[in-house]
Amino acid sequence: MLPQNSPDLAELLSNIGRFYFELGDLEKTTDLYEEASSIRRKVSPFDSVSLAAILNETASVYYKRNDLDKASALYQESVEIRRKWLPGSAELATSINGIASVLSDKGDLDRALELFREALEIRRGVLAPDSVDLANTLNNIGNVYCRKKDLDNAIECHEEALRIRRSTAPVNEQNLAAALYNFALVHVDRGDLVKAVELLEEALWIRRGM
């Protein structure tokens, strides 16, 4: 039997939480992650890398549940730890990207863009050029630019993201179809309906073949 405040117990709770997350039971996932976080706080100093990891996972669940304030607070705490102990890391970029997503949903587009670009800079430095995470951040930046009506920069970001998605197909065909759809919306905003239809037809072709 594991001790009450054992790191092994925290890891077990996290693993069970991930199982419930895959099942779509976000409430149960949250409960297990919160319990794991509580243990990590007791057995680890504030600068614990393991604590940062579970805080980031918990934040992502709250984000999925649309509790943006709770998600933001946990992402921020994770960022503070990772800036100290994992500077310039892919893990830090993930937490920064999380905060940026929350800010984007809240309508703070300027701050969201700033953080998305920071995450992108980190990811360019540590990830492969065909990384899906890199494409995700580019899509996020493109979407923010689109909402700000900066369509030229939006297109530039979506084009780069699309190049990455194409290079990883057919492994990530679902993400490629989503990227094509997002890119098509930018062309709709520009009034280029011919290009928009071309992209949408490609997305439809991929979806039908999945």
N, C-alpha and C positions, 0 to 999 in steps of 0.2 A: 504494500500500500504506500502511495506517494505521500510525503509530508505536505501539510496544508499550503505552505508558501514555497514549494519546490519549483525551480525553473522547469523541471521536467513536467510537472503538473500544468504549468502555464503553456508549455509547448503542446501537450496533449489536448488541452482545451482549445487551443488555436486550430489544431488539426481537425478536431470534431466540428468546430465552427466553420471551417472551410467546406466540410462535407455538407453541412446544412445550407451553406451559401449556394452550393451547386444544386441543391434540391429546391432552392428558391425561398427557403424559410428565413427571411431576413431578420425577423424578430428574435428567433432562437440564435441565429448567428451573432447578433448584437449582444445578447446576454452572455454568450460564451466568450466573445472577444473582450467584453468589459471585465469579466472575471479574470481572464488571462492578463489583461492590462493591469488590473489591481495587484495581482501577484508580482508582476514585473516591477511595478513601482516599489513594492516592499523589499524585494530582494536585489534590486539593481539601483545604482545611482542614477541621477537625472540624465547623465550622458550615455546611458546604456543603448547600444546599437539594437539589441533585441527589443527593448522597450519602444524604440522608434519604429521598428518594423510592425509591431502589433498595433501601435497607435495609427499608423498609416492604413493598415487593413481595416481597422475599426472605422476610421474616417471615411473610407470608400463605401462601407456599408451604410453609414448615415447619409452619405451623398446619394446613394441609390434609393434610400428611403425619403429623399427630399428634405431632410433635416439639415439645411445648409449651415446654420449657425454652429451646430455641434460638429459637423464635418470640418468646417473652417478652423475651429479651435484645435481639433486633434491634428489636422494637417499641419497647422502652425507649430504645434509642439514637436511634431515629428521633424519638421524642417529645422527647428532650432537645434535639436540633437544632432541631426545629420550634417548641418553646416559645421558643427564643431568636430565631429568624429569621422565624417565621410565626405569631406569637401570635394567638390568636383566629381562626384560619383553618380552613377545611374540611379542609385537609390535616392539621392538628394533630388535629382531631376524629377523623379516620380512624385515626391511629396510636393515640390514646387508646382508641378503640373496639376496636382489635385487642388491646391489653393486657387490656382488660376481658373480652373473649371468652376469652382464655387463662385468666384468673383464675376465670371462671365455670366453665370446664371442669375446673379443678383443685379446685373446690368452695369457693373463697374468695368467697362470695356478697356479703358486706358490702363488701369492697374493689371487687369487680366492679361492684356497684351504684353505688358512689361515682363510679367512672370512667365508667360508662355515662351517668350523669346529667351529668357534666361535658361529655362529648361531645355530649349532647343540648342542653345550654345553648349550646354553641358553634354547633351546627348551626342552632338556632332563630334565632341572630343573623345567620347568613350565607347560609342556604339559603332557597329558596322554600317557602311553607307546604305545598305538595303534593310536596315532594322525597321520592323513594324512600329516600334515605339517612336522612332524618328518620324515616320509617316503620320502617326497619330498626332504628334505635336504640330507638324506642318498643317494638318487638316484643322486642328484647333485654331491655329493662328489665322489660317485662311478664313475660317468662319467668323472670327472676330473682325477681321478686315472687311468682310462682306457686310456685317452689321453696321460697321462704321462708314459704309458706302465708299470704301477705298478699294475699288474693284480691281485696279491694276495689281496691287500687292496681293489681293485675294487670289487672283488667277495665278500669279507667280508661285505662291505657296501650294495651291492645289495641284498645279502642274508637276511640281517636284514630288509631292506626295503620291501622285498618280504614277509617276515613273517608278517609284519604289514599290508600289502595290503591284504594278505589272511585272516587276522583276521577281516577285515572290509568288505569283500565280503559277499553278492552280492551288497551291497550299492555302492561300488566303483569299479565295475567290469571293467570299462573302464581304470581306473588307474592301476588295476592289470594287465590287458593285456599289457599295455605300459611297466610296470615294468618287466614283463616276456620277452618282446622283448629286452629291454636294457640289461637284464642279459644274454640273448642268445648271444648278440653281444660280450660280454666279453669272453664267452666260445669259440666263433669263433676265437677271437684273440689268445686264448690259444691253439687253435688247437683241442679242444674237441668238434668235430662236432656232436657226438652222443648226448651229453648233450644239445647242442644248438638246435638241431632238436626237442628234447623232450620239451624244453621250448617254442619253436615256435609253436609246435602243440597244446600245452595247451593254448597259447595266441589266436590261430586261433579258437579253440573250444569255448573260451569265446566270441570272437567277433561274431561268427556265432549265438550264443545264445542270443545276446543282442537285 
